[in-house]
Every structure is written in C-alpha cells, then in structure tokens.
Amino acid sequence: MIQKTIIFIGVVLAMLSCSNNPKVKQRDATKDIAEEAATKAQNTEVIVHYMGWYSDEEAQGKKLRHWEHGYANTPIIGQYNSQSTATLVYHALLAWSAGIDAIAVNVKDQYDHDTATALFDVIDELDSISQGSFDLKYLMSYDDQGFDLEAPLDTTLVKMNDFKDHLMGRENYLYHNNHPLFFSFDYPKKFLTPKSFRTVIDTVFQTDKPYLIWNTFGEGEDVETFVDAFYPWVQPGGEWDAQGMNWGEGYLEYFYKHVNDFETPYDFVIGGVWPGFDDRKNTSWGGNRLISRQNGKVYDNTWNFIHHYNGGLPMKYVVLETWNDWNEGTEIEPSVEHGYKYLVQTIKNVNELKGSAIPENQSQFEKVKEIHDAIQINRDTISEVINISIQNFILQTKTKL
C-alpha cells in the first residue's frame, strides 16, 4: 500500500459531561483508576491487518503474485499461496494463539476477495472442529484502489451488495453494537470520497448499517461527517528519514489528540501499531522508504501509545499493521530474519493491554509450523490425523489464552 502524509484539521474539543452526583465525587480515585483499567482490558479487541494477495510457483494463472515485486524479509515458511489451506490454517492458528481477536482482510480485487472468503471458511471450520474454543473473528478492509474513480459508483454498489448478501451475515464476522465493522483504506488521490462512500452505504443498507472506519481526516474535505471512526496508519508523519529513525511518534501524538477533538460524537477510536516499514526492495510501487525496526523498539513504542492512551473516546480496537505486507516490510508474521520475535512481542503487549497471562514464548508457534508442514506435505489437505492434531492444539492452547 502507498504510504502518505496525512494533513489534519483540528476542531473544537468535545467536552465530556461530569456527574453532579456527590457520591461519585467522593469515590476513591485509586479505585476509579483500577476500575477504568479493568474495563479497558475487557473491552479492547486486537485486530490484525492481513494481505491475501500472494501466490506461489505452483499456482495456476499469475505465478508469484506480489512476491515478484520484492520484499524486505522472507517468510519462515517461504513464498506461499494465500489461498492454500496450509497457509490459511497456519495464519489463523498463529494469530489466535498470539492473543489476536480478529483478522481484517485487505480486499482490492477478485483475488483478494477469493482469499478473504477462503480464510473465513477456514476460521469457521476451526471454530466448528474445536466446538467453539477457537474464537477468532474476521472482517473486511476494502482498498480504495478497488473502487470507482467517478460516478455512477456502480462497482462500489456491486461490492457493497456482495458484502451485505454474502459476508456480513457470516457467523464469525466482527460486529460492534449490532453493526458490522467495515474498514476503508484511503489514498491521497482517492477513488471514493467519504461522502460518496456514505451514499453507497445508505443506498445498500436500510438497517444494520456497517460502521465505516476511515484512515485519514483533513485533506481539504469533510470527512468526519460521513464516517463512524478513524484509525492511524503506518507512516513517519513527515519526511522519511534515510536512516529510518523517524517511526511516527509525532504523527501518533497528533492523531490521538485530534481524533478526540471532533464535534461529531463518535462511539470509539481505533489505535494502530507497527513494527517498522521497508519498501527499498519493492520494484513496483516502492519509494526507497524505511522505518527501522530498531530490534523491536518501534513495535513497543507504538504499543506504548495504546497502553498510555487517555483520550475521551474509548479505544475499542487496536489494529496491528500488518500481519504480512512483505512488500513494505511491515509484517509481524514469522520470518527467516526475525523468527517468532514479533509474535512474542505481540503476546507481551496483549497481556499488558488485557491483563491476560498468555505464555510469552514461541513453543505454540513452532507447533503451528508443524501443522502447516503436515498439511502441505499432505497435498494441501487436512487428513483425519491432522484434524485431531489441530483440535488438540486449540484445546490445549485455549487454556492459556
């Protein structure tokens, strides 16, 4: 995805009403803080942004889809096909065992859509064979490049109708207050404005309208009137530093402050974290840009904004950016270069966020790798023996989550 510098427009701070009940004022401050932390831990869910656009040498049609563009690091399982059963089971089990609550699949074209459907099927099957112990959710993140450039917005209407008829009603789709979550990834030269997107949503949905989640505000247009929430995206927030030391600290400070300043009464804000960025080997849309990972420091630094967030809007969700955008070097999926490091760091931060006690080691991830290899050897098919192994893994891991 093309990164961008986002221009913000600050408006009047929305004031929180204070209770006039004297009993509230007399409550112990320490108790208030503890209760607030407990509520936050229970209510914040972790979503990972997922790319489903890869294929391998064995795939029919376009081989090495997206791998051919170049990538900063190498998957520990090698170049893979996003639509293979081994890959999808591997990714779903890894994410779930790292404490991730949901996977948001980036969808731009039909290939991405097919991958999303295949991943949803796998998650549903894992949920079924584990008798509900595998509680990973999924959702859509529509890439703006896949929408119309101009009216009559016909392809957008087709896609939104497909979303309504075939995706949002699935058992494990992620909902908030009875409304499906629906991310949009917006670009500077956008194909679909927030106003146009809202027009399409209002046309397609009479009830149960999805929450439209947007990643920019400002840019000289009215955004906040038409969307339901915002999330930050990987960027330095200014000039790219040749050494990669500008990791986005100023941008995140600005985002979390100003997202709470809008007059529109939003229900929540969404946080964003990332391990780094590196598109120097990307021969397609790469811009020789770098955010150095600093041996995991950047990932923890962006997570610290989540842990210390104190804005008026509740932070209901946190998005990990990304699971596997190898072309831009933002992946936390296990790699040859970093091993399972970033999944272990994810567990550490999820534990801090939620007060959970998931073991901060890689043993469960190594077991998932064995399951992947077994499915791959079995011609990308789950045999009865592998099925039992998956069931046992889920049930044993569930007791630790």
C-alpha positions, 0 to 999 in steps of 0.5 A, spaced: 500 500 500 502 507 498 504 510 504 502 518 505 502 524 509 496 525 512 494 533 513 489 534 519 484 539 521 483 540 528 476 542 531 473 544 537 474 539 543 468 535 545 467 536 552 465 530 556 459 531 561 461 530 569 456 527 574 453 532 579 452 526 583 456 527 590 457 520 591 461 519 585 465 525 587 467 522 593 469 515 590 476 513 591 480 515 585 485 509 586 479 505 585 476 509 579 483 508 576 483 500 577 476 500 575 477 504 568 483 499 567 479 493 568 474 495 563 479 497 558 482 490 558 475 487 557 473 491 552 479 492 547 479 487 541 486 486 537 485 486 530 490 484 525 491 487 518 492 481 513 494 481 505 491 475 501 494 477 495 500 472 494 501 466 490 506 461 489 510 457 483 505 452 483 499 456 482 495 456 476 494 463 472 499 469 475 505 465 478 508 469 484 503 474 485 506 480 489 512 476 491 515 478 484 515 485 486 520 484 492 520 484 499 524 486 505 524 479 509 522 472 507 517 468 510 519 462 515 515 458 511 517 461 504 513 464 498 506 461 499 499 461 496 494 465 500 489 461 498 492 454 500 489 451 506 496 450 509 497 457 509 490 459 511 490 454 517 497 456 519 495 464 519 489 463 523 492 458 528 498 463 529 494 469 530 489 466 535 494 463 539 498 470 539 492 473 543 489 476 536 481 477 536 480 478 529 483 478 522 481 484 517 482 482 510 485 487 505 480 486 499 482 490 492 480 485 487 477 478 485 483 475 488 483 478 494 476 477 495 477 469 493 482 469 499 478 473 504 472 468 503 477 462 503 480 464 510 473 465 513 471 458 511 477 456 514 476 460 521 469 457 521 471 450 520 476 451 526 471 454 530 466 448 528 472 442 529 474 445 536 466 446 538 467 453 539 474 454 543 477 457 537 474 464 537 477 468 532 473 473 528 474 476 521 472 482 517 473 486 511 478 492 509 476 494 502 482 498 498 480 504 495 484 502 489 478 497 488 473 502 487 470 507 482 474 513 480 467 517 478 460 516 478 455 512 477 459 508 483 456 502 480 462 497 482 462 500 489 454 498 489 456 491 486 461 490 492 457 493 497 451 488 495 456 482 495 458 484 502 451 485 505 448 478 501 454 474 502 459 476 508 456 480 513 451 475 515 457 470 516 457 467 523 464 469 525 464 476 522 466 482 527 460 486 529 460 492 534 453 494 537 449 490 532 453 493 526 458 490 522 465 493 522 467 495 515 474 498 514 476 503 508 483 504 506 484 511 503 489 514 498 491 521 497 488 521 490 482 517 492 477 513 488 471 514 493 470 520 497 467 519 504 461 522 502 460 518 496 462 512 500 456 514 505 451 514 499 453 507 497 452 505 504 445 508 505 443 506 498 445 498 500 443 498 507 436 500 510 438 497 517 444 494 520 448 499 517 456 497 517 460 502 521 465 505 516 472 506 519 476 511 515 484 512 515 485 519 514 481 526 516 483 533 513 485 533 506 481 539 504 474 535 505 469 533 510 470 527 512 468 526 519 461 527 517 460 521 513 464 516 517 463 512 524 471 512 526 478 513 524 484 509 525 492 511 524 496 508 519 503 506 518 507 512 516 513 517 519 508 523 519 513 527 515 519 526 511 522 519 511 528 519 514 534 515 510 536 512 516 529 510 518 529 513 525 523 517 524 517 511 526 511 516 527 511 518 534 509 525 532 504 523 527 501 518 533 501 524 538 497 528 533 492 523 531 490 521 538 489 528 540 485 530 534 481 524 533 478 526 540 477 533 538 471 532 533 464 535 534 461 529 531 460 524 537 463 518 535 462 511 539 470 509 539 477 510 536 481 505 533 489 505 535 494 502 530 501 499 531 507 497 527 513 494 527 517 498 522 516 499 514 521 497 508 519 498 501 527 499 498 526 492 495 519 493 492 520 494 484 513 496 483 510 501 487 516 502 492 519 509 494 526 507 497 522 508 504 524 505 511 522 505 518 527 501 522 525 496 526 530 498 531 530 490 534 523 491 536 523 498 539 518 501 534 513 495 535 513 497 543 513 504 542 507 504 538 504 499 543 506 504 548 501 509 545 495 504 546 497 502 553 498 510 555 492 512 551 487 517 555 483 520 550 475 521 551 473 516 546 474 509 548 479 505 544 475 499 542 480 496 537 487 496 536 489 494 529 496 491 528 499 493 521 500 488 518 500 481 519 504 480 512 505 486 507 512 483 505 512 488 500 513 494 505 516 490 510 511 491 515 509 484 517 509 481 524 508 474 521 514 469 522 520 470 518 527 467 516 530 474 519 526 475 525 523 468 527 517 468 532 520 475 535 514 479 533 509 474 535 512 474 542 512 481 542 505 481 540 503 476 546 507 481 551 503 487 549 496 483 549 497 481 556 499 488 558 493 491 554 488 485 557 491 483 563 491 476 560 497 471 562 498 468 555 505 464 555 510 469 552 514 464 548 514 461 541 513 453 543 505 454 540 508 457 534 513 452 532 507 447 533 503 451 528 509 450 523 508 443 524 501 443 522 502 447 516 508 442 514 503 436 515 498 439 511 502 441 505 506 435 505 499 432 505 497 435 498 494 441 501 489 437 505 487 436 512 487 428 513 483 425 519 490 425 523 491 432 522 484 434 524 485 431 531 492 434 531 489 441 530 483 440 535 488 438 540 492 444 539 486 449 540 484 445 546 490 445 549 492 452 547 485 455 549 487 454 556 492 459 556 489 464 552 
